[in-house]
Amino acid sequence: MKFKANIDIMPLEALLDPQGKAVSQSMGNVGLSEITNVRIGKHITLFVEADSKDVASIKVDEACKKLLANQIMESYSFELEEA
Amino acid sequence: MKFKANIDIMPLEALLDPQGKAVSQSMGNVGLSEITNVRIGKHITLFVEADSKDVASIKVDEACKKLLANQIMESYSFELEEA
């Protein structure tokens, strides 16, 4: 079976997010001062071939830990759907 | 009222995603060859102050168009929740 994973990787709440901060400040310059607290992370989609959703979930978790997310600075979450 | 927006910005399907392609190839090297077709975009969270969800939605759409997404190369989607 093939599953599609939607992964969100965000900078940890405790850390500064300089890119997000710069964008927050720019919102005022384009007339959108009601937008605040912008935080910018990564959204990753991928396909995984696995026998079951549980196995797919383990594989995606492993991919996040080994390659996609830097757990010192980032947190990740993901959802799986059958593709 | 304050709303939280979860925005996903992804490279258009028709375009190459070199970063995603490099990560797809690396999956084999860490023993995860069942993972394919990795695509990497941005996940952005922000807060918006607005009188209603509809107004908030218009503001976030404007922010995506003006600042966050490059519509020539990227597509965006978002969800709003009351914060």
Backbone of each chain as nested JSON, in Angstrom:
{
  "chains": [
    {"id": "A", "residues": [
      {"number": 1, "name": "MET", "atoms": {"N": [0.831, -1.194, 0.0], "CA": [0.0, 0.0, 0.0], "C": [0.872, 1.252, 0.0]}},
      {"number": 2, "name": "LYS", "atoms": {"N": [0.326, 2.285, -0.586], "CA": [1.076, 3.519, -0.681], "C": [0.38, 4.59, 0.16]}},
      {"number": 3, "name": "PHE", "atoms": {"N": [1.162, 5.302, 0.929], "CA": [0.603, 6.359, 1.766], "C": [1.273, 7.679, 1.433]}},
      {"number": 4, "name": "LYS", "atoms": {"N": [0.502, 8.741, 1.592], "CA": [1.069, 10.08, 1.446], "C": [1.198, 10.695, 2.833]}},
      {"number": 5, "name": "ALA", "atoms": {"N": [2.361, 11.242, 3.114], "CA": [2.569, 11.894, 4.407], "C": [2.645, 13.4, 4.222]}},
      {"number": 6, "name": "ASN", "atoms": {"N": [1.966, 14.115, 5.085], "CA": [2.06, 15.574, 5.163], "C": [2.774, 15.911, 6.459]}},
      {"number": 7, "name": "ILE", "atoms": {"N": [3.977, 16.44, 6.329], "CA": [4.817, 16.686, 7.504], "C": [4.995, 18.186, 7.701]}},
      {"number": 8, "name": "ASP", "atoms": {"N": [4.807, 18.644, 8.93], "CA": [5.099, 20.04, 9.28], "C": [6.298, 20.07, 10.206]}},
      {"number": 9, "name": "ILE", "atoms": {"N": [7.274, 20.887, 9.87], "CA": [8.453, 21.028, 10.726], "C": [8.578, 22.504, 11.098]}},
      {"number": 10, "name": "MET", "atoms": {"N": [8.481, 22.775, 12.389], "CA": [8.476, 24.172, 12.833], "C": [9.611, 24.433, 13.81]}},
      {"number": 11, "name": "PRO", "atoms": {"N": [10.133, 25.668, 13.82], "CA": [11.116, 26.01, 14.85], "C": [10.468, 25.905, 16.23]}},
      {"number": 12, "name": "LEU", "atoms": {"N": [11.202, 25.399, 17.218], "CA": [10.649, 25.258, 18.566], "C": [10.16, 26.608, 19.086]}},
      {"number": 13, "name": "GLU", "atoms": {"N": [9.061, 26.568, 19.839], "CA": [8.459, 27.802, 20.368], "C": [9.471, 28.632, 21.166]}},
      {"number": 14, "name": "ALA", "atoms": {"N": [10.362, 27.943, 21.873], "CA": [11.296, 28.644, 22.756], "C": [12.378, 29.399, 21.983]}},
      {"number": 15, "name": "LEU", "atoms": {"N": [12.511, 29.076, 20.7], "CA": [13.603, 29.688, 19.928], "C": [13.119, 30.889, 19.132]}},
      {"number": 16, "name": "LEU", "atoms": {"N": [14.023, 31.81, 18.911], "CA": [13.748, 32.92, 18.016], "C": [13.624, 32.378, 16.595]}},
      {"number": 17, "name": "ASP", "atoms": {"N": [12.773, 33.017, 15.814], "CA": [12.63, 32.644, 14.411], "C": [12.866, 33.926, 13.611]}},
      {"number": 18, "name": "PRO", "atoms": {"N": [14.126, 34.222, 13.291], "CA": [14.454, 35.53, 12.69], "C": [13.733, 35.766, 11.363]}},
      {"number": 19, "name": "GLN", "atoms": {"N": [13.566, 34.697, 10.568], "CA": [12.866, 34.833, 9.287], "C": [11.408, 35.233, 9.529]}},
      {"number": 20, "name": "GLY", "atoms": {"N": [10.767, 34.563, 10.479], "CA": [9.387, 34.879, 10.812], "C": [9.251, 36.285, 11.372]}},
      {"number": 21, "name": "LYS", "atoms": {"N": [10.225, 36.671, 12.177], "CA": [10.195, 38.006, 12.781], "C": [10.292, 39.086, 11.697]}},
      {"number": 22, "name": "ALA", "atoms": {"N": [11.17, 38.867, 10.734], "CA": [11.324, 39.828, 9.631], "C": [10.024, 39.946, 8.843]}},
      {"number": 23, "name": "VAL", "atoms": {"N": [9.381, 38.798, 8.606], "CA": [8.124, 38.823, 7.856], "C": [7.036, 39.519, 8.678]}},
      {"number": 24, "name": "SER", "atoms": {"N": [6.995, 39.262, 9.985], "CA": [6.013, 39.939, 10.849], "C": [6.139, 41.452, 10.709]}},
      {"number": 25, "name": "GLN", "atoms": {"N": [7.388, 41.936, 10.73], "CA": [7.601, 43.38, 10.622], "C": [7.186, 43.907, 9.253]}},
      {"number": 26, "name": "SER", "atoms": {"N": [7.417, 43.095, 8.215], "CA": [7.061, 43.524, 6.857], "C": [5.557, 43.612, 6.652]}},
      {"number": 27, "name": "MET", "atoms": {"N": [4.775, 42.87, 7.457], "CA": [3.316, 42.88, 7.281], "C": [2.775, 44.303, 7.403]}},
      {"number": 28, "name": "GLY", "atoms": {"N": [3.329, 45.074, 8.343], "CA": [2.903, 46.458, 8.497], "C": [3.145, 47.277, 7.234]}},
      {"number": 29, "name": "ASN", "atoms": {"N": [4.249, 46.999, 6.57], "CA": [4.615, 47.759, 5.36], "C": [3.697, 47.486, 4.175]}},
      {"number": 30, "name": "VAL", "atoms": {"N": [3.019, 46.34, 4.175], "CA": [2.087, 46.073, 3.076], "C": [0.636, 46.253, 3.542]}},
      {"number": 31, "name": "GLY", "atoms": {"N": [0.45, 46.989, 4.637], "CA": [-0.898, 47.332, 5.09], "C": [-1.626, 46.202, 5.795]}},
      {"number": 32, "name": "LEU", "atoms": {"N": [-0.862, 45.291, 6.397], "CA": [-1.512, 44.163, 7.091], "C": [-1.023, 44.095, 8.538]}},
      {"number": 33, "name": "SER", "atoms": {"N": [-1.158, 45.224, 9.23], "CA": [-0.607, 45.27, 10.584], "C": [-1.406, 44.404, 11.559]}},
      {"number": 34, "name": "GLU", "atoms": {"N": [-2.604, 43.901, 11.14], "CA": [-3.343, 43.007, 12.045], "C": [-2.764, 41.597, 12.078]}},
      {"number": 35, "name": "ILE", "atoms": {"N": [-1.76, 41.342, 11.249], "CA": [-1.102, 40.029, 11.261], "C": [0.156, 40.086, 12.109]}},
      {"number": 36, "name": "THR", "atoms": {"N": [0.237, 39.178, 13.074], "CA": [1.379, 39.189, 13.993], "C": [1.894, 37.769, 14.196]}},
      {"number": 37, "name": "ASN", "atoms": {"N": [3.052, 37.718, 14.835], "CA": [3.601, 36.45, 15.303], "C": [3.735, 35.4, 14.185]}},
      {"number": 38, "name": "VAL", "atoms": {"N": [4.346, 35.803, 13.085], "CA": [4.567, 34.884, 11.977], "C": [5.719, 33.942, 12.324]}},
      {"number": 39, "name": "ARG", "atoms": {"N": [5.496, 32.667, 12.141], "CA": [6.59, 31.697, 12.316], "C": [6.672, 30.845, 11.054]}},
      {"number": 40, "name": "ILE", "atoms": {"N": [7.898, 30.621, 10.613], "CA": [8.097, 29.964, 9.324], "C": [8.857, 28.656, 9.504]}},
      {"number": 41, "name": "GLY", "atoms": {"N": [8.261, 27.599, 9.015], "CA": [8.906, 26.295, 9.059], "C": [8.803, 25.632, 7.698]}},
      {"number": 42, "name": "LYS", "atoms": {"N": [8.907, 24.312, 7.686], "CA": [8.864, 23.578, 6.425], "C": [7.623, 22.7, 6.353]}},
      {"number": 43, "name": "HIS", "atoms": {"N": [7.096, 22.57, 5.159], "CA": [6.032, 21.6, 4.911], "C": [6.569, 20.61, 3.888]}},
      {"number": 44, "name": "ILE", "atoms": {"N": [6.53, 19.345, 4.223], "CA": [7.101, 18.32, 3.352], "C": [6.035, 17.283, 3.036]}},
      {"number": 45, "name": "THR", "atoms": {"N": [5.899, 16.947, 1.763], "CA": [5.03, 15.829, 1.401], "C": [5.904, 14.726, 0.819]}},
      {"number": 46, "name": "LEU", "atoms": {"N": [5.528, 13.492, 1.079], "CA": [6.271, 12.371, 0.501], "C": [5.351, 11.156, 0.428]}},
      {"number": 47, "name": "PHE", "atoms": {"N": [5.77, 10.193, -0.363], "CA": [5.024, 8.943, -0.465], "C": [5.845, 7.83, 0.157]}},
      {"number": 48, "name": "VAL", "atoms": {"N": [5.146, 6.934, 0.855], "CA": [5.854, 5.808, 1.466], "C": [5.088, 4.521, 1.165]}},
      {"number": 49, "name": "GLU", "atoms": {"N": [5.85, 3.522, 0.776], "CA": [5.301, 2.205, 0.452], "C": [5.411, 1.353, 1.712]}},
      {"number": 50, "name": "ALA", "atoms": {"N": [4.28, 0.859, 2.217], "CA": [4.328, 0.061, 3.446], "C": [3.126, -0.875, 3.494]}},
      {"number": 51, "name": "ASP", "atoms": {"N": [3.24, -1.929, 4.337], "CA": [2.166, -2.923, 4.426], "C": [0.946, -2.387, 5.171]}},
      {"number": 52, "name": "SER", "atoms": {"N": [1.182, -1.493, 6.103], "CA": [0.065, -0.951, 6.877], "C": [0.366, 0.491, 7.266]}},
      {"number": 53, "name": "LYS", "atoms": {"N": [-0.648, 1.177, 7.751], "CA": [-0.482, 2.563, 8.157], "C": [0.5, 2.676, 9.336]}},
      {"number": 54, "name": "ASP", "atoms": {"N": [0.461, 1.675, 10.231], "CA": [1.378, 1.706, 11.372], "C": [2.829, 1.627, 10.93]}},
      {"number": 55, "name": "VAL", "atoms": {"N": [3.094, 0.735, 9.982], "CA": [4.464, 0.594, 9.471], "C": [4.878, 1.882, 8.76]}},
      {"number": 56, "name": "ALA", "atoms": {"N": [3.962, 2.451, 7.98], "CA": [4.255, 3.695, 7.269], "C": [4.596, 4.803, 8.261]}},
      {"number": 57, "name": "SER", "atoms": {"N": [3.835, 4.844, 9.355], "CA": [4.049, 5.864, 10.371], "C": [5.444, 5.741, 10.992]}},
      {"number": 58, "name": "ILE", "atoms": {"N": [5.871, 4.502, 11.239], "CA": [7.213, 4.28, 11.8], "C": [8.286, 4.757, 10.823]}},
      {"number": 59, "name": "LYS", "atoms": {"N": [8.069, 4.466, 9.528], "CA": [9.046, 4.866, 8.501], "C": [9.154, 6.386, 8.405]}},
      {"number": 60, "name": "VAL", "atoms": {"N": [7.995, 7.056, 8.42], "CA": [8.01, 8.518, 8.294], "C": [8.653, 9.144, 9.528]}},
      {"number": 61, "name": "ASP", "atoms": {"N": [8.358, 8.578, 10.681], "CA": [8.965, 9.082, 11.917], "C": [10.487, 8.959, 11.847]}},
      {"number": 62, "name": "GLU", "atoms": {"N": [10.939, 7.825, 11.321], "CA": [12.376, 7.591, 11.174], "C": [12.983, 8.607, 10.2]}},
      {"number": 63, "name": "ALA", "atoms": {"N": [12.279, 8.873, 9.099], "CA": [12.776, 9.854, 8.116], "C": [12.893, 11.24, 8.744]}},
      {"number": 64, "name": "CYS", "atoms": {"N": [11.9, 11.595, 9.563], "CA": [11.941, 12.908, 10.23], "C": [13.145, 12.995, 11.157]}},
      {"number": 65, "name": "LYS", "atoms": {"N": [13.328, 11.931, 11.953], "CA": [14.426, 11.943, 12.931], "C": [15.786, 11.924, 12.256]}},
      {"number": 66, "name": "LYS", "atoms": {"N": [15.92, 11.117, 11.183], "CA": [17.246, 10.923, 10.583], "C": [17.634, 12.017, 9.613]}},
      {"number": 67, "name": "LEU", "atoms": {"N": [16.634, 12.604, 8.935], "CA": [16.987, 13.429, 7.777], "C": [16.265, 14.765, 7.729]}},
      {"number": 68, "name": "LEU", "atoms": {"N": [14.981, 14.77, 8.069], "CA": [14.182, 15.959, 7.736], "C": [14.214, 17.035, 8.813]}},
      {"number": 69, "name": "ALA", "atoms": {"N": [14.131, 16.627, 10.065], "CA": [14.046, 17.62, 11.143], "C": [15.316, 17.626, 11.984]}},
      {"number": 70, "name": "ASN", "atoms": {"N": [15.691, 18.795, 12.429], "CA": [16.778, 18.945, 13.394], "C": [16.111, 19.105, 14.755]}},
      {"number": 71, "name": "GLN", "atoms": {"N": [16.096, 18.025, 15.531], "CA": [15.287, 18.03, 16.75], "C": [15.816, 18.95, 17.849]}},
      {"number": 72, "name": "ILE", "atoms": {"N": [17.022, 19.453, 17.662], "CA": [17.532, 20.43, 18.637], "C": [16.808, 21.765, 18.46]}},
      {"number": 73, "name": "MET", "atoms": {"N": [16.464, 22.068, 17.221], "CA": [15.867, 23.378, 16.937], "C": [14.439, 23.302, 16.423]}},
      {"number": 74, "name": "GLU", "atoms": {"N": [13.993, 22.108, 16.041], "CA": [12.698, 22.009, 15.373], "C": [11.836, 20.904, 15.977]}},
      {"number": 75, "name": "SER", "atoms": {"N": [10.53, 21.087, 15.883], "CA": [9.602, 20.007, 16.234], "C": [8.872, 19.602, 14.954]}},
      {"number": 76, "name": "TYR", "atoms": {"N": [8.431, 18.357, 14.91], "CA": [7.722, 17.921, 13.703], "C": [6.43, 17.217, 14.055]}},
      {"number": 77, "name": "SER", "atoms": {"N": [5.502, 17.236, 13.126], "CA": [4.271, 16.468, 13.264], "C": [3.88, 16.038, 11.861]}},
      {"number": 78, "name": "PHE", "atoms": {"N": [3.142, 14.935, 11.756], "CA": [2.733, 14.511, 10.416], "C": [1.423, 13.764, 10.441]}},
      {"number": 79, "name": "GLU", "atoms": {"N": [0.796, 13.733, 9.275], "CA": [-0.428, 12.972, 9.073], "C": [-0.241, 12.077, 7.865]}},
      {"number": 80, "name": "LEU", "atoms": {"N": [-0.852, 10.897, 7.925], "CA": [-0.755, 9.954, 6.811], "C": [-2.133, 9.749, 6.189]}},
      {"number": 81, "name": "GLU", "atoms": {"N": [-2.167, 9.66, 4.892], "CA": [-3.413, 9.278, 4.226], "C": [-3.083, 8.252, 3.144]}},
      {"number": 82, "name": "GLU", "atoms": {"N": [-4.023, 7.382, 2.844], "CA": [-3.791, 6.394, 1.806], "C": [-3.745, 7.092, 0.45]}},
      {"number": 83, "name": "ALA", "atoms": {"N": [-2.738, 6.763, -0.366], "CA": [-2.588, 7.468, -1.651], "C": [-3.193, 6.635, -2.781]}}
    ]},
    {"id": "B", "residues": [
      {"number": 1, "name": "MET", "atoms": {"N": [-11.638, 39.537, 17.475], "CA": [-11.317, 38.121, 17.616], "C": [-9.961, 37.818, 16.983]}},
      {"number": 2, "name": "LYS", "atoms": {"N": [-9.32, 36.822, 17.56], "CA": [-7.993, 36.472, 17.078], "C": [-8.058, 35.079, 16.441]}},
      {"number": 3, "name": "PHE", "atoms": {"N": [-7.465, 34.959, 15.288], "CA": [-7.451, 33.671, 14.599], "C": [-6.016, 33.236, 14.346]}},
      {"number": 4, "name": "LYS", "atoms": {"N": [-5.818, 31.931, 14.36], "CA": [-4.509, 31.381, 13.986], "C": [-4.632, 30.778, 12.599]}},
      {"number": 5, "name": "ALA", "atoms": {"N": [-3.707, 31.133, 11.723], "CA": [-3.712, 30.567, 10.367], "C": [-2.565, 29.586, 10.211]}},
      {"number": 6, "name": "ASN", "atoms": {"N": [-2.881, 28.45, 9.62], "CA": [-1.869, 27.459, 9.238], "C": [-1.783, 27.455, 7.717]}},
      {"number": 7, "name": "ILE", "atoms": {"N": [-0.667, 27.923, 7.206], "CA": [-0.52, 28.1, 5.763], "C": [0.514, 27.106, 5.225]}},
      {"number": 8, "name": "ASP", "atoms": {"N": [0.172, 26.434, 4.141], "CA": [1.136, 25.566, 3.443], "C": [1.453, 26.18, 2.099]}},
      {"number": 9, "name": "ILE", "atoms": {"N": [2.722, 26.321, 1.812], "CA": [3.143, 26.854, 0.513], "C": [4.044, 25.824, -0.147]}},
      {"number": 10, "name": "MET", "atoms": {"N": [3.609, 25.321, -1.294], "CA": [4.359, 24.231, -1.949], "C": [4.765, 24.633, -3.36]}},
      {"number": 11, "name": "PRO", "atoms": {"N": [5.906, 24.111, -3.822], "CA": [6.258, 24.34, -5.228], "C": [5.187, 23.719, -6.125]}},
      {"number": 12, "name": "LEU", "atoms": {"N": [4.842, 24.379, -7.207], "CA": [3.828, 23.856, -8.13], "C": [4.216, 22.472, -8.621]}},
      {"number": 13, "name": "GLU", "atoms": {"N": [3.209, 21.61, -8.805], "CA": [3.455, 20.226, -9.234], "C": [4.262, 20.171, -10.539]}},
      {"number": 14, "name": "ALA", "atoms": {"N": [4.011, 21.134, -11.421], "CA": [4.645, 21.099, -12.737], "C": [6.135, 21.439, -12.674]}},
      {"number": 15, "name": "LEU", "atoms": {"N": [6.57, 22.003, -11.539], "CA": [7.959, 22.456, -11.457], "C": [8.836, 21.418, -10.772]}},
      {"number": 16, "name": "LEU", "atoms": {"N": [10.096, 21.41, -11.155], "CA": [11.073, 20.597, -10.452], "C": [11.27, 21.165, -9.051]}},
      {"number": 17, "name": "ASP", "atoms": {"N": [11.556, 20.281, -8.111], "CA": [11.843, 20.707, -6.747], "C": [13.194, 20.1, -6.385]}},
      {"number": 18, "name": "PRO", "atoms": {"N": [14.289, 20.803, -6.719], "CA": [15.621, 20.205, -6.571], "C": [15.946, 19.794, -5.137]}},
      {"number": 19, "name": "GLN", "atoms": {"N": [15.461, 20.596, -4.169], "CA": [15.719, 20.269, -2.761], "C": [15.016, 18.951, -2.4]}},
      {"number": 20, "name": "GLY", "atoms": {"N": [13.776, 18.821, -2.85], "CA": [13.032, 17.594, -2.586], "C": [13.657, 16.393, -3.267]}},
      {"number": 21, "name": "LYS", "atoms": {"N": [14.136, 16.615, -4.475], "CA": [14.759, 15.531, -5.232], "C": [16.021, 15.04, -4.524]}},
      {"number": 22, "name": "ALA", "atoms": {"N": [16.817, 15.973, -4.03], "CA": [18.039, 15.606, -3.311], "C": [17.694, 14.792, -2.066]}},
      {"number": 23, "name": "VAL", "atoms": {"N": [16.642, 15.219, -1.362], "CA": [16.245, 14.489, -0.146], "C": [15.711, 13.106, -0.514]}},
      {"number": 24, "name": "SER", "atoms": {"N": [14.938, 13.008, -1.601], "CA": [14.437, 11.699, -2.052], "C": [15.594, 10.736, -2.26]}},
      {"number": 25, "name": "GLN", "atoms": {"N": [16.646, 11.23, -2.924], "CA": [17.8, 10.37, -3.191], "C": [18.513, 9.973, -1.905]}},
      {"number": 26, "name": "SER", "atoms": {"N": [18.556, 10.903, -0.948], "CA": [19.236, 10.611, 0.321], "C": [18.497, 9.57, 1.155]}},
      {"number": 27, "name": "MET", "atoms": {"N": [17.188, 9.431, 0.928], "CA": [16.412, 8.467, 1.721], "C": [16.998, 7.059, 1.586]}},
      {"number": 28, "name": "GLY", "atoms": {"N": [17.432, 6.698, 0.37], "CA": [18.054, 5.39, 0.155], "C": [19.301, 5.207, 1.011]}},
      {"number": 29, "name": "ASN", "atoms": {"N": [20.062, 6.279, 1.171], "CA": [21.317, 6.208, 1.931], "C": [21.116, 6.012, 3.43]}},
      {"number": 30, "name": "VAL", "atoms": {"N": [19.943, 6.36, 3.944], "CA": [19.69, 6.134, 5.375], "C": [18.747, 4.941, 5.568]}},
      {"number": 31, "name": "GLY", "atoms": {"N": [18.658, 4.089, 4.545], "CA": [17.889, 2.844, 4.684], "C": [16.385, 3.026, 4.576]}},
      {"number": 32, "name": "LEU", "atoms": {"N": [15.946, 4.076, 3.908], "CA": [14.508, 4.311, 3.782], "C": [14.109, 4.432, 2.31]}},
      {"number": 33, "name": "SER", "atoms": {"N": [14.496, 3.403, 1.541], "CA": [14.25, 3.482, 0.105], "C": [12.768, 3.371, -0.244]}},
      {"number": 34, "name": "GLU", "atoms": {"N": [11.906, 3.013, 0.739], "CA": [10.46, 2.975, 0.46], "C": [9.838, 4.365, 0.441]}},
      {"number": 35, "name": "ILE", "atoms": {"N": [10.62, 5.377, 0.771], "CA": [10.109, 6.761, 0.72], "C": [10.524, 7.407, -0.6]}},
      {"number": 36, "name": "THR", "atoms": {"N": [9.546, 7.929, -1.315], "CA": [9.813, 8.525, -2.622], "C": [9.063, 9.845, -2.764]}},
      {"number": 37, "name": "ASN", "atoms": {"N": [9.428, 10.552, -3.843], "CA": [8.685, 11.747, -4.257], "C": [8.541, 12.78, -3.134]}},
      {"number": 38, "name": "VAL", "atoms": {"N": [9.667, 13.118, -2.521], "CA": [9.661, 14.13, -1.467], "C": [9.556, 15.513, -2.109]}},
      {"number": 39, "name": "ARG", "atoms": {"N": [8.655, 16.309, -1.62], "CA": [8.55, 17.704, -2.063], "C": [8.584, 18.605, -0.834]}},
      {"number": 40, "name": "ILE", "atoms": {"N": [9.358, 19.68, -0.951], "CA": [9.592, 20.519, 0.223], "C": [9.083, 21.929, -0.023]}},
      {"number": 41, "name": "GLY", "atoms": {"N": [8.212, 22.378, 0.859], "CA": [7.701, 23.744, 0.791], "C": [7.792, 24.396, 2.157]}},
      {"number": 42, "name": "LYS", "atoms": {"N": [6.969, 25.399, 2.36], "CA": [7.012, 26.135, 3.62], "C": [5.716, 25.938, 4.393]}},
      {"number": 43, "name": "HIS", "atoms": {"N": [5.849, 25.891, 5.711], "CA": [4.677, 25.909, 6.574], "C": [4.773, 27.164, 7.424]}},
      {"number": 44, "name": "ILE", "atoms": {"N": [3.74, 27.978, 7.384], "CA": [3.771, 29.26, 8.091], "C": [2.579, 29.332, 9.033]}},
      {"number": 45, "name": "THR", "atoms": {"N": [2.833, 29.72, 10.276], "CA": [1.726, 29.996, 11.188], "C": [1.762, 31.482, 11.517]}},
      {"number": 46, "name": "LEU", "atoms": {"N": [0.586, 32.06, 11.686], "CA": [0.517, 33.467, 12.085], "C": [-0.81, 33.724, 12.778]}},
      {"number": 47, "name": "PHE", "atoms": {"N": [-0.865, 34.848, 13.464], "CA": [-2.099, 35.249, 14.129], "C": [-2.642, 36.478, 13.434]}},
      {"number": 48, "name": "VAL", "atoms": {"N": [-3.969, 36.521, 13.315], "CA": [-4.579, 37.678, 12.672], "C": [-5.772, 38.137, 13.51]}},
      {"number": 49, "name": "GLU", "atoms": {"N": [-5.822, 39.443, 13.706], "CA": [-6.898, 40.071, 14.479], "C": [-7.965, 40.512, 13.486]}},
      {"number": 50, "name": "ALA", "atoms": {"N": [-9.189, 40.001, 13.631], "CA": [-10.244, 40.378, 12.685], "C": [-11.61, 40.212, 13.341]}},
      {"number": 51, "name": "ASP", "atoms": {"N": [-12.624, 40.877, 12.775], "CA": [-13.97, 40.838, 13.35], "C": [-14.654, 39.496, 13.118]}},
      {"number": 52, "name": "SER", "atoms": {"N": [-14.32, 38.832, 12.028], "CA": [-14.95, 37.547, 11.739], "C": [-13.965, 36.656, 10.997]}},
      {"number": 53, "name": "LYS", "atoms": {"N": [-14.331, 35.4, 10.88], "CA": [-13.468, 34.444, 10.196], "C": [-13.324, 34.814, 8.716]}},
      {"number": 54, "name": "ASP", "atoms": {"N": [-14.417, 35.324, 8.112], "CA": [-14.361, 35.709, 6.703], "C": [-13.359, 36.836, 6.474]}},
      {"number": 55, "name": "VAL", "atoms": {"N": [-13.4, 37.837, 7.355], "CA": [-12.457, 38.949, 7.225], "C": [-11.028, 38.443, 7.426]}},
      {"number": 56, "name": "ALA", "atoms": {"N": [-10.846, 37.578, 8.417], "CA": [-9.519, 37.013, 8.678], "C": [-9.014, 36.273, 7.445]}},
      {"number": 57, "name": "SER", "atoms": {"N": [-9.916, 35.53, 6.808], "CA": [-9.549, 34.749, 5.629], "C": [-9.074, 35.666, 4.49]}},
      {"number": 58, "name": "ILE", "atoms": {"N": [-9.764, 36.797, 4.318], "CA": [-9.364, 37.755, 3.28], "C": [-7.97, 38.329, 3.572]}},
      {"number": 59, "name": "LYS", "atoms": {"N": [-7.735, 38.638, 4.849], "CA": [-6.433, 39.199, 5.255], "C": [-5.304, 38.2, 4.999]}},
      {"number": 60, "name": "VAL", "atoms": {"N": [-5.551, 36.952, 5.369], "CA": [-4.502, 35.936, 5.208], "C": [-4.242, 35.688, 3.719]}},
      {"number": 61, "name": "ASP", "atoms": {"N": [-5.314, 35.68, 2.942], "CA": [-5.157, 35.497, 1.505], "C": [-4.314, 36.637, 0.913]}},
      {"number": 62, "name": "GLU", "atoms": {"N": [-4.584, 37.832, 1.386], "CA": [-3.828, 39.004, 0.924], "C": [-2.341, 38.874, 1.32]}},
      {"number": 63, "name": "ALA", "atoms": {"N": [-2.1, 38.423, 2.541], "CA": [-0.72, 38.246, 3.002], "C": [0.013, 37.218, 2.14]}},
      {"number": 64, "name": "CYS", "atoms": {"N": [-0.686, 36.132, 1.789], "CA": [-0.071, 35.102, 0.941], "C": [0.29, 35.691, -0.416]}},
      {"number": 65, "name": "LYS", "atoms": {"N": [-0.651, 36.42, -0.997], "CA": [-0.444, 36.972, -2.334], "C": [0.643, 38.036, -2.339]}},
      {"number": 66, "name": "LYS", "atoms": {"N": [0.65, 38.911, -1.311], "CA": [1.565, 40.055, -1.319], "C": [2.968, 39.714, -0.85]}},
      {"number": 67, "name": "LEU", "atoms": {"N": [3.058, 38.741, 0.06], "CA": [4.332, 38.608, 0.766], "C": [4.838, 37.173, 0.874]}},
      {"number": 68, "name": "LEU", "atoms": {"N": [3.927, 36.231, 1.146], "CA": [4.413, 34.917, 1.565], "C": [4.684, 33.964, 0.41]}},
      {"number": 69, "name": "ALA", "atoms": {"N": [3.81, 33.977, -0.584], "CA": [3.962, 33.002, -1.675], "C": [4.347, 33.697, -2.976]}},
      {"number": 70, "name": "ASN", "atoms": {"N": [5.15, 33.046, -3.749], "CA": [5.462, 33.489, -5.102], "C": [4.576, 32.668, -6.039]}},
      {"number": 71, "name": "GLN", "atoms": {"N": [3.498, 33.273, -6.503], "CA": [2.49, 32.487, -7.223], "C": [2.945, 31.98, -8.591]}},
      {"number": 72, "name": "ILE", "atoms": {"N": [4.055, 32.487, -9.061], "CA": [4.585, 31.955, -10.329], "C": [5.141, 30.546, -10.104]}},
      {"number": 73, "name": "MET", "atoms": {"N": [5.706, 30.329, -8.931], "CA": [6.358, 29.048, -8.652], "C": [5.682, 28.232, -7.556]}},
      {"number": 74, "name": "GLU", "atoms": {"N": [4.789, 28.851, -6.803], "CA": [4.256, 28.166, -5.625], "C": [2.732, 28.26, -5.558]}},
      {"number": 75, "name": "SER", "atoms": {"N": [2.131, 27.262, -4.938], "CA": [0.699, 27.344, -4.635], "C": [0.561, 27.374, -3.113]}},
      {"number": 76, "name": "TYR", "atoms": {"N": [-0.519, 27.969, -2.643], "CA": [-0.702, 28.02, -1.192], "C": [-2.112, 27.584, -0.806]}},
      {"number": 77, "name": "SER", "atoms": {"N": [-2.222, 27.113, 0.429], "CA": [-3.533, 26.801, 0.991], "C": [-3.429, 27.102, 2.478]}},
      {"number": 78, "name": "PHE", "atoms": {"N": [-4.568, 27.419, 3.096], "CA": [-4.498, 27.691, 4.537], "C": [-5.796, 27.325, 5.233]}},
      {"number": 79, "name": "GLU", "atoms": {"N": [-5.661, 27.137, 6.542], "CA": [-6.816, 26.886, 7.403], "C": [-6.774, 27.875, 8.556]}},
      {"number": 80, "name": "LEU", "atoms": {"N": [-7.96, 28.295, 8.982], "CA": [-8.04, 29.243, 10.099], "C": [-8.72, 28.573, 11.285]}},
      {"number": 81, "name": "GLU", "atoms": {"N": [-8.218, 28.865, 12.469], "CA": [-8.916, 28.411, 13.674], "C": [-8.939, 29.564, 14.668]}},
      {"number": 82, "name": "GLU", "atoms": {"N": [-9.943, 29.598, 15.501], "CA": [-10.012, 30.661, 16.487], "C": [-8.924, 30.44, 17.538]}},
      {"number": 83, "name": "ALA", "atoms": {"N": [-8.204, 31.507, 17.873], "CA": [-7.074, 31.35, 18.802], "C": [-7.479, 31.764, 20.222]}}
    ]}
  ]
}
